[in-house]
Amino acid sequence: MCRNITTLRGLEPPATAEEIEAAAAQFVRKVTGVASTAAPASREPCEAAAAEIAVIVTRLLDDLPARRQPPATVPPLRRPEVQARIAARSSSATA
């Protein structure tokens, strides 16, 4: 179902809280069909669900044994082009 959620287990260095939170938010968007949490009625429940999922995923990643091989793809938040987009977005928001 969520083909574009990146595998976070076995990353070196390990998945960051930001990467886990992004994957949790993406999962919530996918299963709910809520693409934007601009409306207050959907923001709170979606953010609460994503926070709970992030806690569960963090615990799960901590509890699983180490992977024998790293994931085949690089998580989006580690890709230079994504980092550049995030930096450009933050600099234009503060300007």
C-alpha positions, 0 to 999 in steps of 0.5 A: 500500500505505502510503496514510497515509505522508506525502509528505516531499519539498518541505516547507518547512521541509524534512522533519526527522529526526523526520519521516523516522524516523516515516515509516520506522517506519510503513513497517516496521510496515506491511510486516511487520505488526508493530504493536508492537515490545514483544516483544524478538524483533521490536523489534531487527530492526524498529528496525534496518530503520527506521534503515536506511530513514531513512538511505536516505530522507534521502539520497534526499530530498537527491538529488532535485531540488526540487519545483515544488509543495509536498505537498498535505497537512501531515505529521502531526508538523506538525499542531497536534492531533498535537503536542498529543497528543505533548505530553500523552503526554510530560507524563503519562509524566514525571508 
